[in-house]
Amino acid sequence: MADLHSTEIKEFDTIVVGSGLAGLTAAYHASKNGSVAIITKSHLDTSNSYYAQGGIAAVTAPEDSFESHIQDTLTAGRELCDLDAVEILVREGQSCVQELIQLGMQFDKENDGFVLGLEGGHSHRRILHAGGDATGKGLTLFMLNRVKEQNNISAFEYTTVVELLVENQTCSGVQAFDFVSGNNIIFRSKSTIIATGGLSRIYDRSTNPHTATGDGIALAYHAGAKLADIEFIQFHPSALYIPGEDAFLISEAVRGEGAWLLNKEGERFMQHSHPLAELAPRDVVAFEIYNQLQIHHSDFVYLSLKHLDPETIKKRFSTIYHTLLKYNIDLTSDLLPISPAAHYMVGGIQTDLNGETNVKGLFACGEVASTGVMGANRLASNSLLECLVFGKRAAEKANAEREIAFSMPEINIIHVDNANETFFLETKNQIATLMSKKAGIVRSAQKLNEAIKELQEIKNHLPEKITEYNLLKIKHITDICSLICESALIRKESRGGHIREDYQSEDPNFCAHLIQQIDHQFKFQEIRK
């Protein structure tokens, strides 16, 4: 039993874990009916949402329609989307965007109308932008300011959740560790919303911030929550390739404005692979680039904008333009070396249409959640929309939760031993290399089995009872990577963001959600059509 005198206890109506757009949206709406704690392991403004360049998809143009956006989402999702969830996303998404505009959010306009972009998989121009290619930053900061205006929202920065407190399949709060004070804190609440974002930093090349290692999924899994479809990892086709540098994202909107993909010989290749050419869904483009890299024994292909108007490009993609200048690359005239990078977790913690998991009082929204809208491959710019729609839905359902009887659970007091930091970084890099080689864009039974074996060997060196934070992070990462590899091994087909070289086509027998739950056998669940 924890020593109650040394463990601080705080009480709130709702706890939100994570401060990306989904977490901020959930906190904002939850604050209308009670007190809210936002817990984030870094700054409030450090998240995948903040770095999102592309924009937010919503039906605003007269020639566009809900039906078209729904169909584009279903097509990209390769028959793994749940229709009711997609309809909610698209229909309520429009009103969520309108609500933001009424609150004062400024999207880019021209001649009194919105500037609407086109991205891969979309049949109409429907992508709203803010600050050209800085939409995620604009939206996140806008919601952050709305959150800061609410007196009943308390933020706990540099604080990480180390365990969800679950008893009798009911979540009554979280145990957290404060990096600044070194204290363990118990947060009690009637509802907890996980909005911790993705996990793409478990790969070598990733567009995500270093904090995106799947903590929320590991916490939920160990608390008994169901996971769905985590074998589907979306690799963004166009991330800058410079050896020794992070994979800087080159927005899909660049291809939406007409950029070409060229192989090592300077030849376009996408028009031979898909009717939409460079604007094919991301899984198709990433796979075709992968093929070109194998054919030409190269580490990158090129993105070319030479044939486009330079002034338009500079204005539309000012952030990308000025970032590339630091590498002595001119977006308007130079060939950009690019290759795919791990970008987005398509599956996640399974929720219902209100963001609730199978654990009472535990919710999830944003990238960490599997709401049924993404299927096997996320349609470009649907992610920020999902944050708004399901962040709001989760908060409204969480507000309706009744008080939960709380008994002080037995907890492991967590501490940080700096001597383990080098071990953590070396092991994390080892795992990232392993995942990139054996569970990346293209997988096989042999590679996946090898990865599972190597991950188990890493786990075997960890103590059975972990009380040190660096070791706990390694356990979470190895657990998540093992689950991804196991689900990828089970799904003996190629579909969306999951490609098997030993099962190269879609198999209708696998047109179902793959569910994983601790202490349970995996199972398949029917798609809601």
Secondary structure, DSSP 4 states (H G I P E B T S, - for coil): ---TTTSEEEE-SEEEE--SHHHHHHHHHHGGGS-EEEE-SS-TT-SHHHH--S-EE---STT--HHHHHHHHHHHTTT-S-HHHHHHHHHHHHHHHHHHHHHT----EETTEE-EE--TT-SS--EE-STTT-HHHHHHHHHHHHHHT-TTEEEETTEEEEEEEEETTEEEEEEEEETTT--EEEEE-SEEEE-----GGGSSSBSS-TT-S-HHHHHHHHTT--EE-TT-EEEEEEEE--TTS---B--HHHHHTT-EEE-TTS-B-GGGT-TTGGGS-HHHHHHHHHHHHHHTT-S-EEEE-TTS-HHHHHHHTHHHHHHHHTTT--TTTSPEEEEEEEEEE--EEE--TTSB-SSBTEEE-GGGEE-SSSTTSPPTT-HHHHHHHHHHHHHHHHHTPPP--------PPPB--GGGHHHHHHHHHHHHHHHHHHSSSEE-HHHHHHHHHHHHHHHHTS-SS--BHHHHHHHHHHHHHHHHHHHHHH--S-BTTBEETTB-S--GGG-EEEEE-TTS--EEEE---
